[in-house]
Amino acid sequence: MLLVGSGGREHALAWKLVQRSGIELHAAPGNPGIAALGDCHPVRAEDGEALLGLARSLAAELVVVGPEAPLVAGVADELRHAGIAVFGPGRAAARIEGSKAFAKDVMRSAGVPTAESLAVARPPCVVKADGLAAGKGVFVCRSAAELDEGLRAAAVFPGSIVIEELLEGDEVSLFALSDGRTVSPLAPAQDFKRIGNGDLGPNTGGMGSYSPVPLLGPGQAEELVELVHRPVVAELARRGASFVGVLFAGLMLTEHGPRVLEFNCRFGDPETQAIMPRLVGDLAAALMAAAGGDLAGVELAASAGAAVTIVVAAPDYPARPDHGTSIEGVEAAEELGALVFHAGTARHADRLVTSGGRILNVTGTGETIAAAREHAYAACARISFAGAQYRTDIALAAAVTA
């Protein structure tokens, strides 16, 4: 099996995939954490031609594409056209993430509830870059000053700008596997997008996550998939854009019911790092079934416990990454039983060093969210590098109320 990507999400997927007996894991390009689980190859995730050559040379049964950029660029199409089994949507279906305007059009046609688009930018509202922005292209504007700043910041990204009503409520991330027709939900999660405690500061790719979500009772994930995911998958199929992969809905649970904030065409990061430790079942078999167009009857349950993930980031993240700073304490954190997923690391000789903005994802597990949270933060305390930062309030409210 060939896993495409190099972040914490891919490390978490790799960790779960190799739990299936007989799996020979390869990654392109991978990272130092994934290298402990399989063979890493120096091929960029966006290089479809090189990925095709690698998949052929490995006789890969399945290629799992992790990041959004290669999916939106059509890498999955290139591999499928050559007869390679792929888990990940083609370019046409990946537009559900690649263009927020396209996603709005699909949702309108499918009758899926979402935030209303606004013709005029007037606070309160939300300003979004239409295309890919690595989780940093959304700006909540409650005042005229914030709106001016949001419009300037969104203009930095290529493409147009989308203006939406500001929805209030609790956010939930819900993933569902799809073979183009059948849709099967995974456990819900909640993530924390802002850099600072109390959800202050600029947006990031995500500073932490936890699962389960106490706001959703038994059966509610299935109800949300029926309301949101299945109509969208059906609408995409009607348009000739069959969605094979994982459809990730970012939802706002408002007083008027759930509304879709955005769709992603891949596993979320860092939600995946909290969902995988709770996943019960054969992930590799499920992804193969989806890629083969036969997901019917496949279910991936979640354990009764909880998982909390803390993102340890570079000192100046999200403004700039960090490279070459020595990292200490990963083994000490793992000795506590925590899972440490590598997100932005590299090896320099025998040293583990920083190589990105979000450096490590530390996941603690436990019978409750409170226990998992305590476990995760105890492990974080053992990890150090110059300027390391992480939020100290991840899952705090859920731990108190659950």
Buried (B, 14 or more C-beta within 10 A) or exposed (E): BBBBBBBBBBBBBBBBBBEBEEBEBBBBBBBBBBBEBBBBBEBEBBBBEBBBEBBEEBEBBBBBBBBBBBBBBBBBBBBBEEEBBBBBBBBBBBBBBBBBBBBBBBBEBBEBBBBEEBEEBEBBBBBBBBBBBBBBBBBBBEEEEBBEBBBEBBEEBEBBBBBBEBBEBBBBBBBBBBBBBBBBBBBBBBBBBBBBBEBEBBBBBBBBBBBBBBBBEEEBBEEBBEBBBBBBBBBBBEBEBBBBBBBBBBBBBBEEEBBBBBBBBBBBBBBBBBBBBBBEBBBBEBBBBBBEBEBEEBEBEBBEBBBBBBBBBBBEBBEEBBEEBEBEBBEBBBEBEBBBBBBBBBEEEEEBBBBBBBBBBBBBBBEBBBBBBBBBBBBBEBBBBEEBBBBEBBBBEBBEEB
